[in-house]
């Protein structure tokens, strides 16, 4: 945990130094990582289905916080990145907000409730569509909202509704953003902003090549 915090702090410091040195425009061109594949953040896709960018972001949130599960909203991821260098500007275009990553405690039932809410407006390209790490889920887009989730799996089996899980998310959702009232919990721990966390992760793990893995299955 200490080493993860150090990496996150370094990411924050890098972003600050880049903005304060040699002019803003030059700083934005600074390379912070590499991707071997196109990171898909197109609005029509990131808000309606699993994408490799959604997987990358939730995976790094879970890895950097040590959480059991990570969940973030598609509306918080705003752009794609073509294969090749990833610049600071690319990161800020992916996530142009200053949302901190936080951890909260949820029961399995509350995780299911959050997913039900997140898919309730599908197939509309709504910003609350949930991307996840540590779990997989399926839903029927033709079912009535509130009864769409078919299955949620954790570590190879059905999630236990009564078990407790540490969930990494962003402070927009944990404040009830996009009407995720079930995520309004006291924070177990607060971390850096998501863009700083992305920078730190890319610096240590590039090149990245995330894939669509079947974490989100849609029945129509």
N, C-alpha and C positions, 0 to 999 in steps of 0.2 A: 504493500500500500504506500509506503514511504517513497519508493522509487517512482510509482505512478504519479504521485503528487509533484515530485521534482520535475518530471517530464512536462506536466501540465503547466507548472509555473514557468518553465523555460519557454513554452509556447506563448504564454502571455507576454513575457518579457521580449520575445522576438517580435511579436506584433507591435508592441509599443516602440521598440527601437526603430523598426522599419518605418513607422509613421513619423517619427521625429527626426530621422536622419536623411540627408541627401535629397529631400523633396518628396512630397507625397506620391507623385506620379511614378518616380523611379522605384519607390518602395513597393508599390503595387505590382511591379514586374518581377519582384524577387521570387525565385523558385523555392517552393517548400516541399515538393515531392514529385513523384512520377506515377502515372497510371498506364498500364498496358492495355486497358480496355476503355471504351467510352463509359463514363459514369452517367447513368440515365436519371436526369432530374426534370424531364419535360413535364409540364403541368398536367397534361391529360393522362400521363402514366403514373407519376409519383403520387397522385391523389386518388388513384383507382386500383392500383395493383402493386404487387411486389416488384421492386427494381433493385439493381445491384448497388445503386447509391444508397437507397434506404437500408439495405443490408450492411453496407460498409459503415454507415454512420451509427446504426444501432449496435453493431458488433464492437466498434471502438468505444462507445459509451459503456457497454457492459464490461469490456476488458479494462478500461481505465478506472472504473469505479469498483470493480469486484462484485457487481450486482448479480443476482440470479437471472434476472430478466431485464431487457431494455425495451422501452416503447417510446416512439416519437411520432409526431404528426407530419404527414406528407406536406402540409402547407408551410412547414418551416424549412423545407428544402426547395430552393427556387431555381436551380439551373443545372445544366449538364456540363460535363468536361470531356473534351475529346482526348484520345490517347496521346501521351507525351507528357511534357512538363505540367505540373500544377503550380500555379502562382498564388501569391497572397490574394490577388484580385479574384482568382477563381474561387478560392475559399469563401471570400466575402460575398461573392455572387451566389454561391450555394446556400449560404446561411447569412443573410444581411441583417441579422438581429443581434442582440446582446443577451440572449437567454442563457442563464447558467444551467449546468447539468446538476441535478440533485438526485438523491436516493430517498425513497419512501418505502414503507412497509404495506403490502397489500395481501389479502387472502386470495386464494385461487378464484373464489367467487367474484371478488372485486376485479380481478384481471379479466375474467369473462365478461363482466358488466362493462368494463372499459372498451373491450373489443366490440361488443354489441353496439355500443354507442358509436364507435368509430366507423362501423360499416353500415350504419342506419340510413345514410343518404345515398349509398351506392345505387346506380352507377354515376351519379353526379360527381363532378370533380371537386369534391369538398376537401378543405384543408385538414379536417380532422381524421382523415383516413390513416389507420395505424400501421406503422412499420415496426417490426419486432426483431429481437435477438433472444435466444435462449428458449423460445417456444415456437411452435408452429400452430396455425389455425386455419380452419376452413369455414366457409359460410355460403349460404344459399341466397343469392341476390334477389330471388323472386319471392322469398318468404317475407312475412310482415316484419317491419323494423321492431327490434326487441326480441325477435325469435329467429334470427338469421344464423347465428353461430352454430355450426354443426359439431365441431370438435376442437379442443385446444389440447395440445400435447406438450409435455415438459419432460425432458430426458427420456424420451422414447415411450412414454405412457401418458394416459389421460391426466390432465392436471387435477390435483386434489383441491376441491373447492374450499376445504377447511384448513389447508396448510397455509403457512405464511411465507412470503417471498420478499426479498429485497429487490426493488424495481428502480432502475435508473430511468429518468425522464428529464424533461426540461421544466424550468420554473414557470413557464407560461401554462403548461398543462396542469402542473401541481397547484396552480392558483385557480383552477377551474376554467381555464381558457378553452374555447370551443365547446363549452358546456360539459367538460369532463369533471363533473362534480365529485365523482367517486375517487378522483385523484387528489382531492383537497386534503392533504395529510401533512402533519408535521414532518419536516425534513430530518432524516437520519443523519445526512451529511450533505454539505454543499461544496461544489467543485467550481472549476473555472467555466468561462463561457464555452459554448459548444464550438465556436470557430477556433478558439485557442486550443481546445482539445483535439480538433481535427488537425491543426498545424503540427502539434506535438506528435501525434500518431503517424502522420505522413513522413515526418522527418526520420522516424525510427523504423518504419515498415515499408518504405517505397523500394521498388515499384509495387503498387497494389493492383489486384486483378479480381475484384469481387464478382460473384456470379449470382444469378437468380437460381435458388435452390429448392423451390417448392415450399417455402415457409408459409405462404399464403395461397390457399387453394380456393378458387371461386367456382361454385356450382351455379349454372344458369338454366 
